[in-house]
Amino acid sequence: MAIEQQIPAKWLIISSYVLPVMVLVGAILLSIMPVHVGGYDKILPPFIYSVIYYWAVFRPKVFPASLAFGTGIVMDLLVGLTVGVNAFVLVSMRWIIVVQSRFLSGQQFLAQWLVYGIMTLLGQFSLWALYSLLSQAFIPLIPVVIGCVFSIALFPLFYGILHNVHRLIEIAHETP
Amino acid sequence: MNHHSRRNTPKTVSWMYEPIMQLAERLSSAFLIAVSLILMVVSQIHPNLLSETRSLAYDAIAPVMATAVKPIYAVSNWVDHVTGISNLVSMNARLAEENAKLYKWYEKALQLEAENRSLRELVNLNDMGRKSFVSARVIADPGGPFVHSVIVWAGTRNGVKEGQSVLTGKGLVGRISETGSKASRVILLTDLNSRVPVVIERSRQRAIVAGDNNDKPKLIYLPDGASVERGDRLVTSGHGGIYIPGIPVAIVDEVVPGNEIRVRPLADLQRLEYVQIVDFGMRMPLADEEKTDPVYSGNGTSPVKAQ
């Protein structure tokens, strides 16, 4: 018997609303966690992109543009960036992916991974260019690239977690 | 006829629903992108406009992060402990040698302290304010490649104020840039917006340690023909009124003739766990001075607000 069949329908529905929020909060916390591993603090992979990408492709209503905007503002406030920079990048990124969601949702995992990689690079380079422009200084690019590589490498892990949450949402909303 | 139209109704609704939803999606995204751009321009022109909101965000995240970092610090300390065991013999020999050297310096320091005290009394030198401090735990390291800062779990309710110096046992870490009631943000020495007036201990020449988001900040505004050597120690000069004179800051790491000089902060900025926020009772520079003086001006996000 599958585990979801043992959970009462009420809890399934509650979980389907709570879990996506928990994953989002987890990704934000991971992005600001002080990890004392040499140099990690200075690259901080953009984990939030995995969350945005997955929901934009498979269930845009779970992560609407307003939530991407709110997440961006929270990140800007916590990180100390000019308010609006992250919000701009996250909403734009989500929009591009949603427009292509019908095509992307039918693709194999490897193709998804590749597109995610391109979107991550695009997102982080936009952030880098905007912040460099606003601060009128050349921000070192290497930590940005390393952060992207980490985020791309860890995409399968986030994809797996989000895929399970997605499955739970579908079961919860199919349950009479 | 009626039957036919009734059968087609759901299809018609679906056919209409999808483009409407797509249009709504596009409009909301376009609207939010426009709002983001407006916010960006506004917060660039008035960096302090949203400082209250930032403080609220720090306060909101502080209790969560303070709990979340405990296991991370525990693992990190355990890793240090395990890796430390393998180096125990060599470390012991090094420490014994270092201890012998330090003992000589201790004797010298006592002698100099007594001499310093008597000379201060002789010239009736005004002391640089009272000193009080708060120890605080680092609970978040949110900047990544863009902003070099940390959030500490101490705020206005603990007496923390903007502009106060943040130190570890080894040297200067940075300064408080924003305060909430429970948590505050510390701009690190390496951040793009950090400028620390220093003096080279050996030659007493003044300069500025300027962060540029590299692990090793630059040493700028050094007088022509100044003598700088690799290994020179830099301490705060006290100019500008943010830091008191004599706080150890960095040592010169790279000197490229005719090119830039890079320094290495004495405090280990990558492994900050606890810091000391020190109130030296210094007067903060005026807001206008801050905006125009290259020593204090920051191009970016959150310059220190004058009190």
Interface residues (C-beta under 8 A of the other chain):
Chain A: L29 S31 I32 M33 P34 V35 H36 G38 G39 D41 K42 I43 L44 P46 P60 P64 A65 S66 A68 F69 G72 I73 V74 L77 L78 V79 G80 L81 T82 V83 G84 V85 A87 F88 V91 S92 R94 W95 V98 L127 W128 L130 Y131 L134 S135 Q136 A137 I139 P140 P143 V144 G147
Chain B: E25 R26 S28 S29 L32 I33 V35 S36 L37 I38 L39 M40 V41 V42 S43 Q44 P47 L50 T53 R54 A57 Y58 I61 V64 M65 A68 V69 I72 Y73 S76 V138 I139 A140 D141 P142 G143 G144 P145 F146 V147 H148 S149 V150 I151 S177 E178 R185 L192 N193 D212 N213 N214 D215 Q270 R271 L272 E273 N299 G300 T301 S302
